[in-house]
Amino acid sequence: MRFKFIIPLLLFTGVVTALGVGLTLKPGDLPSMMINKEVPEFDLPPLLDRERGLASSDLAGEVRLVNFFASWCIACRAEHPLLNRINKQGIVPVYGINYKDKPEDAKAWLDRLGDPYSRSGADVPGRVGIDWGVYGLPETFIVDRESRIVYRHIGAISAADLDDCILPVIETLRASALAATSISLPSFCQRTNRQFDLKSNLQTKS
Amino acid sequence: MRPQLIATIVVAAALLVMSPPPAQAILAGEALDDPVLEARARDIGKGLRCLVCQNQSIDDSNATLAKDLRRLVRERLVAGDSNQAVEDYIVERYGDYVLLKPPFKPITYALWLGPGLMLLIAGTGVVLFLRRQRPAAEAPLDDDERRRLDSLLDDD
């Protein structure tokens, strides 16, 4: 066989291609088990000095973001100005769940940096976080009108994440009359995001 | 015995004795009073991945999430859940990834069967290669060589 020499070359090319594709994936981002499921049942007390808490029943009726945050989480600070902008411009209501935080720390944090949350609740024991499958802050969920979880974003939201993934998903959800059982996500949602290169596990209190 | 050898053995033995016990992050006060339930909790905890430090079990990790999951496991056990039910409860929230031993199902066939398959392919390759390398049967000795061999053997 004259072209036998090409077999190792083909094998090599195949392996390199597979490894190359692997480099663009985000193995640190675990797939959420909650996608297309209704939000887990919860009823959280309000944050310190706030009137209303947050319960799962508050999540129906409108497309919303649910953002898990804490004052000890560095990446949460990075995305905070963006959440403030979303709130100020009325792009989409953001509901906050303050995860495993000291009540007074959370209050001081929101007082200083601004409170972007239309509603918020305090999950001091972290049990609601476990029910949502949260493993590293910040995590942001898109919840549809039927209070189903459509998408989970792990780590700080960058402006590009907002424009090219989160907003298009929200638009699709708002546009669909029927509750979409599963919508196709923009390809940007799956892309490696190097904007905030802090690994989500570094952002978790340990 | 040479002194160096003795010294080596003594040092090796000392290191063995002084080696730390396997890491355990379970704090006093976390453990259940009931030794049977606690043993079951340890059994489950050993098999659950801490999602923060992704290659440690929740029993080995100091992360707060691991601590919360340890507490959750114990609560479920006290409430009367079976080991399987506790595992299912956590898998429902975090996915199969939380299990340190991945389950055997279509999506993990490549993972479980891949190494065996590779070994089989490599083994077959080696066998085929060696077969091809086997030299042709040796030519029998001619009369002259036989005579010389006999005389050499008869020397004794």
Boltz contact constraints between the chains, C-beta under 6 A:
constraints:
  - contact:
      token1: [A, 30]
      token2: [B, 97]
      max_distance: 6.0
  - contact:
      token1: [A, 33]
      token2: [B, 93]
      max_distance: 6.0
  - contact:
      token1: [A, 33]
      token2: [B, 95]
      max_distance: 6.0
  - contact:
      token1: [A, 126]
      token2: [B, 68]
      max_distance: 6.0
  - contact:
      token1: [A, 133]
      token2: [B, 93]
      max_distance: 6.0
  - contact:
      token1: [A, 133]
      token2: [B, 94]
      max_distance: 6.0
  - contact:
      token1: [A, 135]
      token2: [B, 51]
      max_distance: 6.0
  - contact:
      token1: [A, 201]
      token2: [B, 52]
      max_distance: 6.0
  - contact:
      token1: [A, 204]
      token2: [B, 52]
      max_distance: 6.0
  - contact:
      token1: [A, 205]
      token2: [B, 64]
      max_distance: 6.0
  - contact:
      token1: [A, 206]
      token2: [B, 52]
      max_distance: 6.0
  - contact:
      token1: [A, 206]
      token2: [B, 63]
      max_distance: 6.0
